[in-house]
Amino acid sequence: MDVNTMGVLHVLNFAKHCPKIKIFMQISTAYVCGEIKDEKIIVQEKPFEMGQTLKESSKLDITEEMNLLKNKIDELRSKNATENTIKNALKDYGIERANLYGWPNTYVFTKAMGEMQLVHHKDNVPLIIIRPTMVTSTLNDPFPGWIEGLRTLDNIICSYGQGKITSFLGHPKTILDIIPADMVINCMMAAIVACSNQTPKNFIYHISSSLRNPFRIADVRDYCYHYFIKSALKNKNGKPIIVPKPTLISSRVVFDIYMRIRYVFPLKVLNVVNKAFFQCSQDVYDDSYKKFKRLTRLVEVYKPYLFFKGVFDDSNTQNLRRATSNNIEVVGLNFDPNSINWKDYMMNTHIPGLVKYALK
């Protein structure tokens, strides 16, 4: 809330006192639209109105949300809760508030409120909102495959390569809307150049791939399998980690049954054995429990994206590409998703980049 919602408002207020400012740019996320369960929906490049929610029956008051959050923190501290307890409690509280208004998690909820603040309070400040989808490693610049940390899809890929998960929740035909980081930066720079001398009429830009060059979960499964079979990671003993072809489970009900059979029941048996035979299988139990918790956490975090059926309209971004195609200031700044060969990118750039720069 401090950064995504109120922070952008503080920066905007500062910008209003800068007489020579030409443009104010906010980096948001395309997923402020919430969960989309209808394949026919094309998410438009449109701004939020102040107080708008994803549920028609509700009205959002950002000031009230800030007050509720403060009261929640005061309540926890009055009970002498530890900082770790407060942190975990606020995570759950954030999801609760986000779900109340139709957003799947705290991140997209606070980003949406940040957009509302900017649109409502911008006055005469020229505004651009860039909404990337899932940002992955660079395609070309500053060099192919550069990435910092693990995000979204990357956690799943690395966990699979390390042998920590062998299956995951997701329909094979679901489109994963990913976009390389340098394309996002290129779009930002092109937008600044194009809009620096005129106030943009359409100021929201989706930088995405789902409409023009769709990439499906089944493709991720296949590319990951072939990559890690060919270039296996090594375990702590220096031996190659042999990975099976990952299983995609397209139903949450079936996935829960699978988790009970694969992890919950065996864990209960191992727990009984350990109690009866002086912790003789504790290492096996600990390893299985870690895999179970990791997979459960990944599913909860990424479920909104694994069943996201809509696609993102990028008409404004396409118009921006056309408008700047001959501009000498942005020549060579590629942000066209049609230029991405997904197999080549995943096999020769993205996954090797994850191994080299993220896993180290």
LOLOFI-890550 format. One line per field, with one value per residue (C-alpha): residue in one letter; chain; x, y, z. Coordinates in nm, 4 decimals. Layout:
REM LOLOFI-890550
type <- [A; ...]
mol <- [A; ...]
X <- [X; ...]
Y <- [Y; ...]
Z <- [Z; ...]
***
This chain:
REM LOLOFI-890550
type <- [M; D; V; N; T; M; G; V; L; H; V; L; N; F; A; K; H; C; P; K; I; K; I; F; M; Q; I; S; T; A; Y; V; C; G; E; I; K; D; E; K; I; I; V; Q; E; K; P; F; E; M; G; Q; T; L; K; E; S; S; K; L; D; I; T; E; E; M; N; L; L; K; N; K; I; D; E; L; R; S; K; N; A; T; E; N; T; I; K; N; A; L; K; D; Y; G; I; E; R; A; N; L; Y; G; W; P; N; T; Y; V; F; T; K; A; M; G; E; M; Q; L; V; H; H; K; D; N; V; P; L; I; I; I; R; P; T; M; V; T; S; T; L; N; D; P; F; P; G; W; I; E; G; L; R; T; L; D; N; I; I; C; S; Y; G; Q; G; K; I; T; S; F; L; G; H; P; K; T; I; L; D; I; I; P; A; D; M; V; I; N; C; M; M; A; A; I; V; A; C; S; N; Q; T; P; K; N; F; I; Y; H; I; S; S; S; L; R; N; P; F; R; I; A; D; V; R; D; Y; C; Y; H; Y; F; I; K; S; A; L; K; N; K; N; G; K; P; I; I; V; P; K; P; T; L; I; S; S; R; V; V; F; D; I; Y; M; R; I; R; Y; V; F; P; L; K; V; L; N; V; V; N; K; A; F; F; Q; C; S; Q; D; V; Y; D; D; S; Y; K; K; F; K; R; L; T; R; L; V; E; V; Y; K; P; Y; L; F; F; K; G; V; F; D; D; S; N; T; Q; N; L; R; R; A; T; S; N; N; I; E; V; V; G; L; N; F; D; P; N; S; I; N; W; K; D; Y; M; M; N; T; H; I; P; G; L; V; K; Y; A; L; K]
mol <- [A; A; A; A; A; A; A; A; A; A; A; A; A; A; A; A; A; A; A; A; A; A; A; A; A; A; A; A; A; A; A; A; A; A; A; A; A; A; A; A; A; A; A; A; A; A; A; A; A; A; A; A; A; A; A; A; A; A; A; A; A; A; A; A; A; A; A; A; A; A; A; A; A; A; A; A; A; A; A; A; A; A; A; A; A; A; A; A; A; A; A; A; A; A; A; A; A; A; A; A; A; A; A; A; A; A; A; A; A; A; A; A; A; A; A; A; A; A; A; A; A; A; A; A; A; A; A; A; A; A; A; A; A; A; A; A; A; A; A; A; A; A; A; A; A; A; A; A; A; A; A; A; A; A; A; A; A; A; A; A; A; A; A; A; A; A; A; A; A; A; A; A; A; A; A; A; A; A; A; A; A; A; A; A; A; A; A; A; A; A; A; A; A; A; A; A; A; A; A; A; A; A; A; A; A; A; A; A; A; A; A; A; A; A; A; A; A; A; A; A; A; A; A; A; A; A; A; A; A; A; A; A; A; A; A; A; A; A; A; A; A; A; A; A; A; A; A; A; A; A; A; A; A; A; A; A; A; A; A; A; A; A; A; A; A; A; A; A; A; A; A; A; A; A; A; A; A; A; A; A; A; A; A; A; A; A; A; A; A; A; A; A; A; A; A; A; A; A; A; A; A; A; A; A; A; A; A; A; A; A; A; A; A; A; A; A; A; A; A; A; A; A; A; A; A; A; A; A; A; A; A; A; A; A; A; A; A; A; A; A; A; A; A; A; A; A; A; A; A; A; A; A; A; A; A; A; A; A; A; A]
X <- [0.0000; 0.2826; 0.4620; 0.2114; -0.0865; 0.0289; 0.3870; 0.2884; 0.0630; 0.3514; 0.5732; 0.2935; 0.2510; 0.6253; 0.6089; 0.3380; 0.5940; 0.8453; 0.7684; 0.9603; 0.8188; 0.7058; 0.5686; 0.4826; 0.5198; 0.3820; 0.4768; 0.1777; 0.0782; -0.1666; -0.3153; -0.4866; -0.7851; -0.8263; -0.8994; -1.0492; -1.2306; -1.3905; -1.1803; -1.3708; -1.2691; -1.0116; -0.8830; -0.8840; -0.6236; -0.8584; -0.8039; -0.9786; -1.2169; -1.1673; -1.3483; -1.4087; -1.3966; -1.4188; -1.7473; -2.0473; -2.1971; -1.9060; -1.7444; -1.3811; -1.2677; -0.8871; -0.8752; -1.0884; -0.8574; -0.5593; -0.7415; -0.8391; -0.4805; -0.3511; -0.6076; -0.5046; -0.1386; -0.2234; -0.4321; -0.1508; 0.1071; -0.1199; -0.1046; 0.2774; 0.2885; 0.6336; 0.7286; 0.7181; 0.3676; 0.2551; 0.4052; 0.2233; -0.1028; -0.0914; -0.0285; -0.3481; -0.5351; -0.4242; -0.5532; -0.8800; -0.9296; -0.8269; -1.0708; -1.3486; -1.3356; -1.2602; -0.8796; -0.6905; -0.3970; -0.2544; -0.0087; -0.2617; -0.5082; -0.2613; -0.1393; -0.4996; -0.5505; -0.2251; -0.3605; -0.6818; -0.4854; -0.2838; -0.5750; -0.7887; -0.5225; -0.3005; -0.4612; -0.2574; 0.0413; 0.0788; 0.0431; 0.1501; 0.0707; 0.2718; 0.1108; 0.3470; 0.2332; 0.4716; 0.8212; 1.0935; 1.4642; 1.5974; 1.5697; 1.8676; 1.9689; 2.1945; 2.2625; 2.0350; 1.9012; 1.9807; 1.7479; 1.7559; 1.5833; 1.2993; 0.9482; 0.6187; 0.6900; 1.0593; 0.9946; 0.8121; 1.0809; 1.3647; 1.1787; 1.1190; 1.4821; 1.5974; 1.3698; 1.1553; 0.8298; 0.7222; 0.3684; 0.1751; -0.1720; -0.2691; -0.4575; -0.2245; -0.4020; -0.3888; -0.1932; 0.0896; 0.1360; 0.5062; 0.7218; 1.1027; 1.2275; 1.4113; 1.0901; 0.9203; 1.2049; 1.2014; 0.8272; 0.8791; 1.1472; 0.9431; 0.6400; 0.8474; 0.9785; 0.6377; 0.4531; 0.7141; 0.5804; 0.2085; -0.0356; -0.1317; -0.5025; -0.4708; -0.2174; -0.2328; -0.0099; -0.0276; 0.3113; 0.2086; 0.2203; -0.1077; -0.2947; -0.0239; 0.2089; 0.0437; 0.2596; 0.0902; 0.1577; 0.2045; 0.4932; 0.6614; 0.6293; 0.7849; 1.0693; 1.1593; 1.1662; 1.3876; 1.6217; 1.6798; 1.7161; 1.9891; 2.1475; 2.0611; 2.1247; 2.3351; 2.2365; 2.4448; 2.6478; 2.7377; 2.5195; 2.2810; 1.9183; 1.7092; 1.3691; 1.0554; 0.8288; 0.6147; 0.2462; -0.0085; -0.3250; -0.6040; -0.8541; -0.8099; -1.0216; -0.8031; -0.4928; -0.6086; -0.6712; -0.3257; -0.1672; -0.3399; -0.2270; 0.1234; 0.2127; -0.0435; -0.1059; 0.2630; 0.3610; 0.1162; 0.2576; 0.6153; 0.5235; 0.3876; 0.6970; 0.9274; 0.7466; 0.7596; 1.1218; 1.3043; 1.2967; 1.4524; 1.2957; 1.3144; 1.5250; 1.2726; 0.9883; 1.1578; 1.2324; 0.8754; 0.7284; 0.9429; 0.8277; 0.4655; 0.4843; 0.6708; 0.4202; 0.1242; 0.2687; 0.3439; -0.0103; -0.1689; 0.0515; 0.0230; -0.3259; -0.4772; -0.2294; -0.2397; -0.6116; -0.6203; -0.8219; -0.8433; -0.5982; -0.4677; -0.5528; -0.2417; -0.3867; -0.2271; 0.1087; 0.0715; -0.0054; 0.2997; 0.5141; 0.3848; 0.4232; 0.7873; 0.8998; 1.0829; 1.1865; 1.5647; 1.5582; 1.4044; 1.5355; 1.6308; 1.4107; 1.2188; 0.8999; 0.7076; 0.6049; 0.5719; 0.9504; 0.9878; 1.0549; 0.9362; 1.1224; 1.4517; 1.3955; 1.3126; 1.5746; 1.8653; 1.8017; 1.5541; 1.6177; 1.9977; 1.9692; 1.7790; 2.0442; 2.3325; 2.2024; 1.9173; 2.0284; 2.4035]
Y <- [0.0000; 0.2413; 0.1898; 0.0705; 0.2822; 0.5842; 0.6022; 0.6856; 0.9640; 1.1166; 1.1120; 1.2640; 1.5460; 1.6083; 1.6111; 1.8765; 2.1164; 2.0495; 2.3180; 2.1510; 1.8001; 1.6630; 1.3225; 1.1153; 0.7408; 0.4700; 0.1031; -0.1079; -0.4605; -0.5887; -0.8170; -0.5288; -0.6576; -0.9456; -1.3072; -1.3750; -1.7069; -1.6433; -1.7189; -1.4610; -1.1636; -0.9219; -0.6970; -0.3368; -0.0652; 0.1415; 0.3323; 0.2678; 0.5210; 0.6205; 0.3716; 0.1209; -0.2475; -0.5759; -0.6524; -0.4449; -0.4680; -0.2992; 0.0436; 0.1014; 0.3795; 0.3991; 0.6266; 0.3774; 0.0937; 0.2856; 0.3431; -0.0234; -0.1240; 0.1137; -0.0193; -0.3765; -0.2971; -0.1149; -0.4114; -0.6588; -0.4417; -0.3928; -0.7704; -0.7564; -0.9582; -1.0146; -0.8448; -1.1818; -1.2494; -0.9044; -0.9608; -1.2930; -1.1555; -0.8587; -1.0908; -1.2789; -0.9545; -0.8104; -1.1111; -1.0903; -0.7242; -0.7877; -1.0782; -0.8683; -0.6361; -0.9020; -0.8941; -1.2236; -1.0947; -0.7961; -0.7000; -0.6379; -0.4859; -0.2214; -0.1575; -0.0954; 0.1526; 0.3240; 0.3684; 0.5155; 0.7678; 0.8808; 0.9127; 1.0954; 1.3371; 1.3956; 1.7352; 1.8750; 1.6412; 1.4287; 1.0650; 0.7314; 0.3957; 0.0968; -0.2390; -0.5311; -0.8897; -1.1504; -1.0095; -1.2613; -1.2458; -1.0170; -1.1184; -0.9110; -0.6145; -0.5597; -0.9234; -1.2283; -1.4057; -1.1473; -1.1667; -1.0629; -1.3012; -1.5457; -1.4316; -1.5938; -1.8646; -1.8803; -2.0257; -2.3166; -2.3767; -2.3755; -2.5912; -2.8462; -2.8427; -2.8911; -3.1940; -3.0238; -3.0593; -3.3070; -3.1862; -2.8647; -2.7188; -2.5699; -2.6409; -2.7255; -2.4771; -2.1856; -1.8939; -1.7672; -1.4026; -1.3410; -1.0596; -1.0166; -0.7395; -0.5455; -0.5214; -0.3578; -0.1060; -0.0407; 0.0283; 0.2708; 0.4655; 0.4765; 0.6051; 0.8794; 0.9957; 0.9792; 1.1586; 1.4100; 1.6905; 1.6170; 1.4936; 1.1380; 1.0743; 0.7007; 0.6784; 0.3110; 0.0608; -0.3172; -0.4659; -0.8279; -1.1278; -1.3175; -1.1492; -1.1483; -1.4367; -1.6716; -1.8996; -2.1936; -2.3839; -2.7067; -2.5382; -2.4489; -2.8109; -2.9472; -2.6944; -2.7400; -3.1168; -3.1141; -2.8529; -3.0226; -3.3659; -3.2233; -2.9918; -3.1399; -2.9444; -3.1147; -3.2002; -3.1210; -3.4373; -3.3257; -3.5831; -3.4910; -3.4424; -3.6657; -3.5075; -3.6873; -3.5242; -3.2896; -3.3606; -3.0838; -3.1274; -2.9171; -2.9399; -2.8054; -3.0921; -3.3522; -3.1664; -3.1763; -3.5516; -3.5956; -3.3992; -3.6159; -3.9379; -3.8189; -3.6269; -3.6066; -3.9825; -4.0827; -3.8039; -3.9345; -4.2866; -4.1598; -3.9636; -4.2792; -4.4773; -4.2111; -4.2136; -4.5927; -4.6376; -4.3413; -4.1012; -4.3565; -4.1901; -3.8285; -3.7211; -3.8697; -3.7060; -3.3642; -3.3816; -3.4825; -3.2177; -2.9452; -3.0509; -3.0556; -2.7072; -2.5638; -2.6986; -2.5845; -2.2333; -2.2066; -2.3130; -2.0571; -1.7735; -1.8475; -1.9987; -1.6720; -1.6780; -2.0514; -2.0390; -1.6883; -1.7259; -1.3706; -1.1990; -0.8434; -0.5908; -0.3949; -0.1549; 0.1488; -0.0259; -0.1327; 0.2284; 0.3364; 0.0916; 0.2377; 0.5982; 0.5503; 0.3103; 0.5856; 0.7940; 0.8136; 0.8427; 0.4967; 0.3071; -0.0451; -0.0485; -0.3685; -0.4283; -0.6344; -0.9753; -1.1160; -1.1098; -1.3711; -1.7344; -1.8983; -2.2265; -2.0536; -1.7998; -2.0608; -2.3202; -2.0915; -1.7723; -1.7775; -2.1101; -2.0834; -1.7283; -1.8527; -2.1158; -1.8694; -1.5510; -1.6491; -1.9851; -1.9093]
Z <- [0.0000; 0.0888; -0.2434; -0.5040; -0.3953; -0.1955; -0.3186; -0.6763; -0.5476; -0.3488; -0.6586; -0.8692; -0.6180; -0.6344; -1.0176; -1.0111; -0.8630; -1.1410; -1.4024; -1.6861; -1.6521; -1.9890; -1.8965; -1.5873; -1.6384; -1.4111; -1.4461; -1.3470; -1.4517; -1.7108; -1.4468; -1.2665; -1.4670; -1.2202; -1.3056; -1.6496; -1.6902; -2.0294; -2.3374; -2.5430; -2.3295; -2.4674; -2.1894; -2.3106; -2.2511; -2.0362; -1.7094; -1.3800; -1.2338; -0.8715; -0.6466; -0.9263; -0.8334; -1.0208; -0.8458; -0.9472; -0.6000; -0.4221; -0.4011; -0.3084; -0.0739; -0.0730; 0.2331; 0.4235; 0.3148; 0.4513; 0.7812; 0.8075; 0.7423; 1.0113; 1.2592; 1.1782; 1.2433; 1.5680; 1.6825; 1.6177; 1.7914; 2.0909; 2.1332; 2.1260; 1.8055; 1.6570; 1.3297; 1.1546; 1.2906; 1.1757; 0.8314; 0.7836; 0.9227; 0.6835; 0.3881; 0.4704; 0.5378; 0.2038; 0.0140; 0.2080; 0.1118; -0.2494; -0.2846; -0.1332; -0.4349; -0.6966; -0.7252; -0.6810; -0.4742; -0.2913; -0.5656; -0.8427; -0.5939; -0.4744; -0.8312; -0.9430; -0.6591; -0.7584; -1.1115; -0.9727; -0.7682; -1.0704; -1.3122; -1.0563; -0.9292; -1.2340; -1.3213; -1.6102; -1.5748; -1.8930; -1.7845; -1.9341; -1.7711; -1.8941; -1.8188; -1.8877; -1.8431; -1.6925; -1.7418; -1.8277; -1.9133; -2.1847; -2.5473; -2.6681; -2.4493; -2.2662; -2.3588; -2.4076; -2.1001; -1.8311; -1.5332; -1.1694; -0.9277; -0.9917; -1.0768; -1.1805; -1.4384; -1.3481; -1.0023; -1.1625; -1.4275; -1.1734; -0.9218; -1.1965; -1.3120; -0.9513; -0.9140; -0.6522; -0.8463; -1.1145; -1.1820; -1.1772; -1.2001; -1.5354; -1.8557; -2.1495; -2.3793; -2.1359; -2.2828; -2.0659; -2.1486; -2.1025; -2.2405; -2.2274; -1.9981; -2.2693; -2.4734; -2.1751; -2.1426; -2.5186; -2.5073; -2.2175; -2.4042; -2.7257; -2.5319; -2.3699; -2.7080; -2.8782; -2.5993; -2.4830; -2.7036; -2.6852; -2.4230; -2.5202; -2.5753; -2.5122; -2.2321; -2.1291; -2.3066; -2.2686; -2.3488; -2.3978; -2.6310; -2.5911; -2.8775; -3.1436; -3.0531; -2.8010; -2.5865; -2.4126; -2.0903; -2.2888; -2.4721; -2.1421; -2.0275; -2.3456; -2.3645; -1.9967; -2.0296; -2.3380; -2.1914; -1.8555; -2.0157; -2.2373; -1.9764; -1.6382; -1.3213; -1.0546; -0.6985; -0.3905; -0.4510; -0.8024; -0.9749; -1.2626; -1.1594; -1.3851; -1.4424; -1.5662; -1.8207; -1.6091; -1.5680; -1.6183; -1.4136; -1.5611; -1.2721; -0.9188; -0.7812; -0.9540; -0.8377; -0.4740; -0.5039; -0.6568; -0.3699; -0.1104; -0.2792; -0.3700; -0.0541; 0.2291; 0.2845; 0.2495; 0.4894; 0.7484; 0.7094; 0.7386; 1.0500; 1.2158; 1.1122; 1.2530; 1.5858; 1.6051; 1.4914; 1.6425; 1.3462; 1.1091; 0.8005; 0.9102; 0.6109; 0.3671; 0.5571; 0.5592; 0.1855; 0.0963; 0.3249; 0.1641; -0.1832; -0.0680; 0.0868; -0.2138; -0.4642; -0.2521; -0.2213; -0.5934; -0.6814; -0.4507; -0.5779; -0.9509; -0.9795; -1.1179; -1.4069; -1.4788; -1.5589; -1.7062; -2.0278; -2.1556; -2.3882; -2.3702; -2.6359; -2.7346; -2.9919; -2.8266; -2.8171; -3.1796; -3.2767; -3.0792; -3.2776; -3.6027; -3.4877; -3.3857; -3.6594; -3.8483; -3.5485; -3.5371; -3.1548; -3.1092; -3.4122; -3.3043; -2.9938; -3.0612; -2.8625; -3.1189; -2.9711; -3.3239; -3.3470; -3.0700; -3.1641; -2.8437; -2.8853; -2.9581; -2.6796; -2.4148; -2.5125; -2.5972; -2.3999; -2.1136; -1.9389; -1.9792; -1.8425; -1.5382; -1.4697; -1.5126; -1.3525; -1.1189; -0.9816; -1.0021]
***
